[in-house]
Amino acid sequence: MCLLVFCFSCMAVKAEKREYYEIKVYHVKTNDQVKQVDQFLQNAYLPALHKSGFGKIGVFHPIINDTAVDKRIYVFIPLKSLGHLDKLEDVLVNDASIAAESYWNAPHTAAPYARIESIVLKAFAMMPKMQAPSLTGNKTDRVYELRSYEGATERLYRQKVKMFNEGGEIALFKRLQFNAVFYAEVLAGSHMPNLVYMTSFNNIAERDAHWKQFGADPEWNTLKVIPEYLNTVSKNDTVLLNPAEFSEL
């Protein structure tokens, strides 16, 4: 007599592995420092990262950078694992420093930046891998919107993450063609608990039109008043960015 054995673990749908990311934020004071850091990123750091097996890297400047006191440069780095964070520092010391002597050997009286901020993230379950956006407009006109949603408590923050995943907010953004690059939970950063996501548009007018459509959408207006999702965001920090000329996203 033959026995038919079912392997329930084999029948289960295996969840796709979720990516990790690092966002490095260079805080600088002058436009000359912006140029110096950009030159380092373009000519040394990104080539060194690619040599070490890293994929497409995004480099962005806030739209208001020229007039801001705290000028910033955002670098989005997809990681294959958390262990790749270790490799990032090795790349900086072993490869990038060789190709960027003026940056690497800058004196303490003429540093290329004020500080570097690092944010470590893990992709959401419903978008486990980043997606290079499909944009058709001129690169100089493109707008990338980086949003950080902070929660008053860990529980409320988790409810907002649930709202994006099981609640259908990611699906809503996709239906309305927000061209999301990533959605992610912050594992280490200075504003926890929080999540971060990035959407993209051909220009600022397109961005404004999309958000107007989003605000009027019946699905959103139903979702936002569900009791379990109320009061899940205590602070929304939004930064509008342009891609650097050499950005790969």
C-alpha positions as CSV (number, residue, x, y, z in Angstrom):
1,M,0.0,0.0,0.0
2,C,1.4,3.4,-1.0
3,L,1.2,6.4,1.2
4,L,0.7,9.8,-0.4
5,V,2.5,12.4,1.6
6,F,1.8,16.1,1.2
7,C,4.5,18.6,1.9
8,F,2.6,21.6,3.2
9,S,5.8,23.7,3.3
10,C,6.4,23.0,-0.4
11,M,2.8,24.0,-1.2
12,A,3.2,27.3,0.5
13,V,4.1,30.3,-1.6
14,K,7.6,31.4,-0.7
15,A,7.7,35.1,0.1
16,E,10.2,37.1,-2.0
17,K,13.3,38.1,-0.2
18,R,13.2,41.7,1.0
19,E,16.1,44.1,0.1
20,Y,18.0,46.3,2.4
21,Y,19.0,49.9,1.7
22,E,21.2,52.6,3.0
23,I,20.5,56.3,2.5
24,K,23.6,58.5,3.1
25,V,22.8,62.2,3.6
26,Y,25.7,64.6,3.2
27,H,25.1,67.8,5.0
28,V,27.1,70.6,3.5
29,K,27.3,74.4,3.9
30,T,28.4,75.8,0.5
31,N,27.7,75.1,-3.2
32,D,31.5,74.5,-3.6
33,Q,31.2,71.6,-1.1
34,V,28.2,70.3,-3.0
35,K,30.4,70.2,-6.1
36,Q,33.3,68.6,-4.3
37,V,31.1,65.8,-2.8
38,D,29.4,65.3,-6.2
39,Q,32.8,64.9,-7.9
40,F,33.8,62.3,-5.3
41,L,30.6,60.4,-5.8
42,Q,30.7,60.4,-9.6
43,N,34.3,59.8,-10.1
44,A,35.3,57.6,-7.2
45,Y,32.6,56.3,-4.9
46,L,30.0,55.0,-7.4
47,P,32.6,53.3,-9.6
48,A,34.1,51.7,-6.5
49,L,30.7,50.4,-5.4
50,H,30.0,48.9,-8.8
51,K,33.4,47.2,-8.8
52,S,32.3,45.6,-5.5
53,G,29.1,44.3,-6.9
54,F,26.6,47.0,-5.9
55,G,23.8,47.9,-8.4
56,K,22.2,51.1,-9.5
57,I,22.8,54.1,-7.1
58,G,20.6,57.1,-6.9
59,V,22.1,60.6,-6.1
60,F,19.7,63.5,-5.5
61,H,19.8,67.1,-4.5
62,P,16.8,68.9,-2.8
63,I,15.1,71.4,-5.1
64,I,15.8,74.2,-2.6
65,N,19.5,73.2,-2.2
66,D,20.9,76.4,-3.7
67,T,19.3,78.7,-1.1
68,A,19.3,76.4,1.9
69,V,21.5,76.9,4.9
70,D,21.8,73.1,5.4
71,K,22.5,71.9,1.8
72,R,22.1,68.1,1.3
73,I,23.1,65.4,-1.0
74,Y,21.1,62.1,-0.8
75,V,22.7,58.8,-1.9
76,F,20.4,55.8,-2.2
77,I,22.3,52.5,-2.1
78,P,20.5,49.1,-2.5
79,L,22.2,46.4,-0.5
80,K,22.2,42.6,-1.0
81,S,22.3,42.1,2.7
82,L,23.0,43.9,5.9
83,G,26.5,42.5,5.7
84,H,27.0,44.8,2.7
85,L,27.1,47.8,5.1
86,D,30.5,46.5,6.2
87,K,31.6,46.4,2.5
88,L,30.6,50.0,2.0
89,E,33.2,51.2,4.5
90,D,35.8,48.9,2.9
91,V,35.0,50.4,-0.5
92,L,35.5,53.9,0.9
93,V,38.9,53.1,2.3
94,N,40.3,50.7,-0.2
95,D,39.0,52.0,-3.6
96,A,37.2,55.3,-3.5
97,S,40.0,57.0,-1.5
98,I,42.5,56.2,-4.2
99,A,40.4,57.8,-6.9
100,A,39.5,60.9,-4.9
101,E,42.7,62.2,-3.2
102,S,41.5,65.8,-2.8
103,Y,38.4,64.6,-1.0
104,W,40.0,61.9,1.0
105,N,43.0,64.0,2.1
106,A,41.0,67.2,2.7
107,P,42.4,69.1,5.8
108,H,40.2,69.5,8.9
109,T,40.0,73.2,8.1
110,A,38.5,72.5,4.7
111,A,36.3,69.5,5.0
112,P,34.0,68.6,2.1
113,Y,31.0,68.3,4.3
114,A,29.7,69.2,7.8
115,R,28.4,65.7,8.7
116,I,27.2,62.5,7.1
117,E,23.9,61.0,8.2
118,S,23.2,57.3,7.6
119,I,19.7,55.6,7.4
120,V,19.4,51.8,7.2
121,L,16.2,50.4,5.8
122,K,14.4,47.2,5.0
123,A,12.0,47.0,2.1
124,F,8.3,46.5,2.7
125,A,6.8,43.0,2.1
126,M,4.5,44.3,-0.6
127,M,7.4,45.8,-2.6
128,P,10.4,43.7,-1.6
129,K,12.7,45.1,-4.3
130,M,13.4,48.6,-5.5
131,Q,12.2,49.6,-8.9
132,A,14.0,52.0,-11.3
133,P,11.2,54.4,-12.4
134,S,9.9,54.7,-15.9
135,L,10.1,58.4,-16.6
136,T,10.1,60.0,-20.0
137,G,10.7,63.7,-19.3
138,N,14.0,65.6,-19.3
139,K,16.3,64.4,-16.4
140,T,16.8,67.9,-15.1
141,D,13.0,68.3,-14.7
142,R,12.4,65.0,-12.9
143,V,11.2,65.2,-9.3
144,Y,11.8,62.5,-6.7
145,E,9.7,62.8,-3.6
146,L,11.2,61.3,-0.4
147,R,8.7,61.0,2.4
148,S,9.4,60.0,6.0
149,Y,6.4,59.1,8.3
150,E,7.1,59.1,12.0
151,G,4.9,57.3,14.5
152,A,4.2,58.5,18.0
153,T,4.8,54.9,19.3
154,E,6.1,51.7,17.9
155,R,2.6,50.2,17.8
156,L,1.2,53.1,15.8
157,Y,4.1,53.0,13.5
158,R,3.5,49.3,12.8
159,Q,-0.1,50.1,12.0
160,K,1.0,52.6,9.3
161,V,3.3,49.9,7.9
162,K,0.3,47.6,7.8
163,M,-1.7,50.2,6.1
164,F,0.8,50.4,3.3
165,N,1.0,46.6,3.0
166,E,-2.2,44.7,3.9
167,G,-4.3,47.9,3.9
168,G,-3.6,48.5,0.2
169,E,-1.9,51.9,0.2
170,I,1.0,50.6,-1.9
171,A,-1.5,49.1,-4.4
172,L,-3.3,52.5,-4.5
173,F,-0.1,54.3,-5.3
174,K,0.6,51.8,-8.0
175,R,-2.8,52.2,-9.6
176,L,-2.4,55.9,-9.6
177,Q,1.0,55.6,-11.3
178,F,3.2,57.3,-8.7
179,N,6.3,55.4,-10.0
180,A,7.5,54.3,-6.6
181,V,11.2,53.6,-6.3
182,F,10.9,51.9,-2.9
183,Y,9.0,51.6,0.4
184,A,10.9,50.7,3.5
185,E,11.0,50.4,7.3
186,V,13.8,52.3,9.0
187,L,16.0,49.9,11.0
188,A,18.5,52.5,12.2
189,G,18.2,56.3,11.9
190,S,17.7,59.5,13.9
191,H,13.9,59.8,13.7
192,M,12.6,56.4,14.7
193,P,10.1,54.8,14.6
194,N,9.6,55.8,11.0
195,L,9.2,54.5,7.5
196,V,10.5,56.1,4.3
197,Y,9.4,55.8,0.7
198,M,10.2,57.5,-2.6
199,T,8.0,58.2,-5.6
200,S,9.0,59.9,-8.9
201,F,7.5,62.2,-11.5
202,N,8.5,63.7,-14.9
203,N,8.1,67.2,-13.4
204,I,6.7,69.2,-10.6
205,A,3.3,69.8,-12.3
206,E,2.9,66.1,-12.8
207,R,3.7,65.5,-9.1
208,D,1.1,68.1,-8.0
209,A,-1.6,66.6,-10.3
210,H,-0.9,63.0,-8.9
211,W,-1.3,64.1,-5.3
212,K,-4.5,66.0,-6.2
213,Q,-5.9,62.8,-7.7
214,F,-4.7,60.8,-4.7
215,G,-6.5,63.1,-2.3
216,A,-9.8,62.8,-4.2
217,D,-9.6,59.0,-4.7
218,P,-12.6,57.2,-3.1
219,E,-10.4,54.3,-2.1
220,W,-8.0,56.6,-0.2
221,N,-10.9,58.4,1.5
222,T,-12.3,55.1,2.7
223,L,-8.9,53.7,3.8
224,K,-7.8,56.8,5.8
225,V,-10.8,56.7,8.2
226,I,-10.5,53.0,9.1
227,P,-10.2,53.1,12.9
228,E,-7.0,50.9,13.2
229,Y,-5.2,53.4,10.9
230,L,-6.1,56.6,12.6
231,N,-3.3,58.7,14.2
232,T,-0.6,56.5,12.8
233,V,1.6,59.4,11.5
234,S,2.8,62.0,14.0
235,K,5.1,63.7,11.6
236,N,5.4,63.8,7.8
237,D,8.8,65.0,6.5
238,T,8.7,65.5,2.7
239,V,11.7,66.4,0.6
240,L,11.5,67.1,-3.2
241,L,14.6,66.1,-5.0
242,N,16.2,66.4,-8.5
243,P,18.5,63.7,-9.7
244,A,22.2,64.5,-10.1
245,E,23.3,64.5,-13.7
246,F,25.2,61.2,-12.9
247,S,22.4,59.6,-10.9
248,E,21.6,56.1,-12.1
249,L,18.0,56.3,-10.9
